[in-house]
Amino acid sequence: MSTVTVESRPAKAEKNSVWSKRWDRFRHNKLAMISLVFLLILAIACAMAGPIEYFRGIDANATNLLRRFKPPSAQYWLGTDDIGRDVLLRLLYGGQVSIAVGLLATLITAVIGIAIGVTAGYVGGQFDNILMRMTDCIIALPLIPVLIVLGAVDLTKIGLSPDAATSPTVIFLRIVIIIALVDWTTIARIGRAGAIGLRDVDYVRAASVSGAKGRYNVFVHVLPNIATPLIVAMTLSVGRIILFESTLSFLGFGIVPPTPTWGNMLTNAQQLIISAPMLAVYPGLLIFATVMAVNFVGDGVRSAFDPRAESSSSH
């Protein structure tokens, strides 16, 4: 027992040291750290939209034409819109939608992309060719027009009732699925490249000779060794998906009012750009800042996990 303890401690210490070095590299990236703090504050603020609404006694969707276009004040911190709704609360609720779409669609995208890419790369042969030609076809499609076409599909034609088809939950899930179905290709190509590079290494071959099945090799040997580029790709895809959701909502194919999103708030504000420009500035600025922050965090994660940085720091 003492031998096992002595041998396990250096391995555990070495693993902790690797993660400690990665965290040190990440936190020394000022842009990445500032962006991470911004995203955390934004996520907390959006999560607190309900309690803020309750304690302030203001309904985010309640209209009152007598208080339209109110300037920022102690009661309405960012003012009111053209029908008297509180802008700050709608921005926070809109952030909930955008962040939820970004995270959930990224998760589904990762599952689809990893399943297709790693399977294609590990199995190889004609199976790989078929899956990659399918991937290339999706990559060749113009993304935004495809999203618009899919977003315009009438769900009542596939059996849903009109009430169900227009419910916020169904529309939310439709947007998530639509984006995930067309945005998995980057992760698939990364997964395929990693699987091809690992399927013929000695320890994977030895496991196969010992009777290990392909599924075992994929989950034990392949996925852990390609986790780094996959994590980076997933981080970067969150910002891209938030931008897609905002674009669809702006064009009228996403979440529909009165449920607020940053995209449909921009749509509502486009005709008021002269008389009330801040109604467009607030959601536009949040979309821009959030997407940029996610990209900076993704770049920071990529730099922190970069093996070249790890090797250079050891010399």
C-alpha positions, 0 to 999 in steps of 0.5 A: 500500500505504501508503494502505491501511495508513493507512486501516485503522489508524483503523478497527481502532483504532476497533473496538478502542476500541468493545470496550474501552469495552464491557469497561470498562462490564462490569467496572465492573458489580460484580455481573456481575464477581463472578458471572463470577468465580464461574462461572469458578471453578465451571466449573474446579472441576467440570472438575477433578472427575475429577482430584480423584477420582483423587488423593483415591482416592474413587469418587464413586458407590461406596457404603459404609453404614458411612460414611453421613452422615459430617460434613465432614472432611479426607477428606470435605470436605462429608461423605457422603450416606445411602449413604456417597457423597462429597457434594463429588464428586457436586456437582462431577459434577452441575455438569458435567451441568448446565453442559453441558446449559445450554451445549449446549441454548443453542447448539441453541436459538440455531441454531433460533431464529435460523434461524426468526426471521431467516428469517421477518423477512427473507422476510416475508409469508405465510411470516412469518405461518406461522412466527410463528403456530407460534412463538406456539403454542409460547409459549402452551403451559405449559412445565414440563408440556410438558417433563415430557410429553416427558421421559416419552416411552418411547424404546424405542417409537421403536426404541431398545433398553432399554439404549440408552434408559437410557444416560446419554449418550442421556438427556443428549441427550434432555434437551438436545433436549427443552429446545431444542425448546421454548425457542427462541422468545425468540431467534426473536422477537428475530431476527425483530424485528432482521431486519424492522428491517434488511431495508429499510435502504439498504445491504441494498437496494443489495446486493439490487439489485447481485445479492446473494442473500438468504442473503448479506444475512442472513449479511453484513448482518443477523446481524452487526447483531443479534448484540448482543441475540442474545448477551444472550438466549443468555447469559440462556437458559443460566441458564433451561435449567439451571433446567429441567434441574434441575427435570426431574431433580428430578421424575424425568424427567431424568438418572437415578441413579447419574449425579449432577445437582443436581436428582436430588441434591435428589430424593434429599435431600427425605426426609432434610430433617430428619435431614440438611438439608445434603444438600438445601442444597448442591445447592439453593444451587448451583442458585440461585447458578448461575442468579443468577450467569448472570442477573447476567452477562447483565444486565452484557453487556446493559448493556455492549452498550447503545448508549445507554450508548455514546452517553452516554459519548461526550458 
